[in-house]
Amino acid sequence: MDQQERDNWQKVLDSLEAAGDTESAFYLRARAICSGDPDPMLTWEAGS
């Protein structure tokens, strides 16, 4: 993932937090990516 994509995920994270939406899958994914953790979407897909 390049820096521009990380920056976009940070914008998503900030917007969701501002809206109080901290339980959605998008929020959990954005939080993980911005924290440097593995993308949970890859884990979800592997478990399917």
ABEGO torsion letter per residue (X at the ends): XBAAAAAAAAAAAAAAAAAGBAABAAAAAAAAAAAGBBBAAAAAAAAX
